C-alpha cells in the first residue's frame, strides 16, 4: 500500500525557514517524481513544485510565487522528499501536501497524496 | 487569482446532472491535458479525471470530463449526497506561471 507521510510543519516567524519531509513507502520511490501542493485555509489548491527522479536528473520546477525561496530535494536511500522553505512570508501559511503522480508514458493516470502538514507563518 | 477560472459554487438535487466549467488559455488547457480533483471536507484531494476525460480505476462512470479549445467541463450525473465536495481543475502550463496550475475550485452542494 502506498503511503505518504508529511512532517515538519509548525509555527515560524516571517523571514524564517522550515524544512518539510515526505516519507514514502509502498512503491519504488527512486523511480518516481514527487510534487508539493499547498492549500491556505478556506482557499484553493496551489502547486508549489516538483522533483523528478535520478533518471531525469533530479530536475526541479517551482511555482513563480516560491521560486528562489523554496527548494525541493530528495534522498532516495531514505525514500523521502523534502521541501526547504526560506524567507517565509505570511502568505505561505497553508497545509502542505506531498503528491505522487503515477504516470504511463508521461500521462498522469492516478495519484497519491499525503495527509498534509500545516505551516503557519506569523509573528 | 487562479490561472484557471471556475465558478465558485454549483448545486443540484439528488439524481440531477450538474456540470462545472473550467476556463484557461492557450498555454495551459489549450495545449495540455486537463485533470479534475475532488476534495471531500477535511481530506486530501483525489484525482477524478485525467487526460481530459479518463477515469482512474475506482471512479464511478457518473463522473465525466470533456475539453474544447481552452475550456473544460466536469459533469456529474445521478448526483448523490456523497458528491458534495470541492472540485478543482488543473493543467500543465507552458508559460512562466509554473508547470502546473489549478482552478480556484468549485464547491458543489447537494440540496
Interface residues (C-beta under 8 A of the other chain):
Chain A: X35 X37 X44 X45 X46 X47 X49 X50 X61 X62 X63 X64 X97 X107 X108 X109 X110 X111 X113 X114 X115 X116
Chain B: X2 X33 X35 X37 X39 X44 X45 X46 X47 X50 X51 X54 X56 X57 X86 X88 X90 X96 X97 X98 X99 X100 X101 X102 X103 X104 X105
